[in-house]
Each structure stands twice: as structure tokens, then as C-alpha cells.
């Protein structure tokens, strides 16, 4: 059952306590030159070639006991929260015979 209103609202404002992205002003200067350029190009090419499936953000509330178990699993089994949640949801959706979606997230007409 959905509940109206804001849970955990903060009177200091909606962005209070959140991290923000701020441009960094690096005070260090690199030596430039061919070695620094080659290292940067190598890093950029590795980052660009690592494209995977499209991901979307999923925000939800879970029980404190579920969060504790999830944190334990992530810490002790070297998983990520994203992979655990994705696998668990895929198994649930398969169990209920929800049709698969294409890589863009669309389910074909049945």
C-alpha cells in the first residue's frame, strides 16, 4: 500500500547532506610531454571500449534486516549491490513468467 507524504523529509532542504559534483581545480601540473599523453590516451581508450548493457537507476526502500544481509553479502562474497539486486530481480521475474525485455528495456507485445 502506498503512503502519501514524504518519508524522512529534511527541513534543511531537499539537497541537504547530499554530495554534489564540483569541478576540481588540480593544483598539480603534469610534466606534459609524450609519456603523459600516451598514458591518458590509453586510459581513455580502455574506458570507451567497456560499454555494457544500458542501466537505469532504481531507488527503493528495504527492511533494515535486508540491508544488513545485503551489506554482509557484498562484503564477504565480493559482490556488488547492483549485481545482487539484478540477479535477484531476474530470478523473481523469471519465476512469475514475466517476458524478457530487449537491451533498450522494451517488452515486445505478446
Buried (B, 14 or more C-beta within 10 A) or exposed (E): EEEEEEEEEEEEEEEEEEEEEEEEEEEEEEEEEEEEEEEEEEEEEEEEEEEEEEEEEEEEEEEEEEEEEBEEEBEEEEBEEEEBBBEEEEEEEEEEEEEEEEEEEEEEEE
